[in-house]
């Protein structure tokens, strides 16, 4: 079975890599079409066959917009041209699914698997009426035309999603054979373990609050695996003697390295709609490893963390809530971590969650 994965980003995207692995093991290696924004981005081709990129250097501005438009037109043409070659087009997010949607008007041979990472209409602070117009004109008909729509959580499902076409697959790791090993590899002295921040460190993901916390508590250690969207913040973090900085690495390499941490940060600015619905990899990474997650009030993930007692919930802006929650009894960290790990084992292995999708595709 031939599958083309399409995403307007780098192939190393964590969720994309997990689907690549699941597809490879069950249906054969998929090919990939993506958008490369940074020439020095590391690639990870292990789970993929042919890989093709549209290059788009730069973080923002008119040049990037033009490159995104280039990706839109090129991917629409590429999907239509190869409609007979592939059985399915797995499209990660709206920017990838919309070109497939356009191409599908020219051919009935295009089966779209639309994985709704983050709803486009919720990502920015725009008037509600504009969001509703966008949904009516684009999002609703796209999901109706898709063969399958995948959501990262139950609360992302909309009333116009067709139940027979909708599958829920959370942003959790693949258990494999190492989950218990990672969970048991932690040292016994919780007080000496480092905290961990992964992914993109940005204004909307708590970069200033985390910085202020570790600037005040020089006795606590932070390890970062990710990328700063503003180099000025990287420079500030680099000045702290209790912070260790690393670039992105593949998830399979990351999880063993952070398995002995004290807790993992997963913060999102709650004033942005899509952040309130954030389905973070970091939440499930923490559960996988058996360590607490640190998230913030105002987002759906906080309700999940509190209801299952698997981490700590603080205010988004650094304040006394951080001191009250994170400077305390090490036994509380252990208990929350073990609860999270048990929940992962019971419900959230990515391979198990993907079985319904693979069954539909066979």
Secondary structure, DSSP 8 states (H G I E B T S, - for coil): --EEEEESS-TT-HHHHHHHHHHHHHT--EEEEEEE--TT-----TTEEEEEEEE--SSSSHHHHHHHHHHHHHHHHHHHHTTTT-SEEEEESHHHHHHHHHHHTT-TT--EEEEESS-GGGSS---HHHHHHHIIIIIHHHHHHSSEEEESSGGG--TTS-GGGEEE--S----TTTHHHHHHTS-S-GGG--EEEEEEE-GGGTHHHHHHHHHH-TTS-EEEEEEESSHHHHHHHHT-TTEEEE----HHHHHHHTTT-SEEE----TTSHHHHT---HHHHHHHHHT-EEEEETTSHHHHHHHHHT-EEEE-SS-SHHHHHHHSS-HHHHHHHHHHHHHHHHHH--HHHHTHHHHHHH-
